[in-house]
Structures are given as structure tokens and as C-alpha cells.
């Protein structure tokens, strides 16, 4: 096991959306983080019980978004975590991993 394995982590921030009429909403992500060994000494980041929450305002109306999953991403790779439709627009959550020793 790596240091911090099995710890609950959370991140908050603001989405840098570039769609006309859409405000810059805040978001919160959380999950239980693990780093596991894959084939060829590759490290894999695993999030169990991963949850992404946001409330996006589009032309005056608020839309709650929630993406829940468990996901594994190999070090240095990107993965589509989930997607949601918001008032005719799409929100696609993509994550990448970078580990430091």
C-alpha cells in the first residue's frame, strides 16, 4: 500500500466553463483514494465512491449535477469519468493522474 491509501479526499473549486449564458459554478469532488500497482510496474489511481456535485445556472435556472462512480486511471493517463446534460449543453468530466514520490 502507498501512503494515504484508503483515505477520503475532497476537492472544491470553480468550473472554467466557456459557454454563453452559463455562470462559473462551484463544484465539489470526493472519494476514497487508493494507489495500486498494475502490470509492468504501472501505478493506478483508484477512486472508490467517487462523487462530483455542482449546481450550474443557465439563463436564470439552476441545474443540479451529480456524477457517482468508482474509477481506475493509470498514472499519466486521462479518463472520462462521466457526463451530464444541462439545458441542452453537455458537461463531460475528464480526469488525469500524476503521482509524485
Secondary structure as UniProt FT lines:
FT   TURN            3..6
FT   STRAND          7..14
FT   TURN            20..21
FT   STRAND          26..37
FT   HELIX           39..41
FT   STRAND          43..58
FT   TURN            59..60
FT   STRAND          61..74
FT   TURN            75..76
FT   STRAND          78..86
FT   TURN            87..88
FT   STRAND          89..96
//
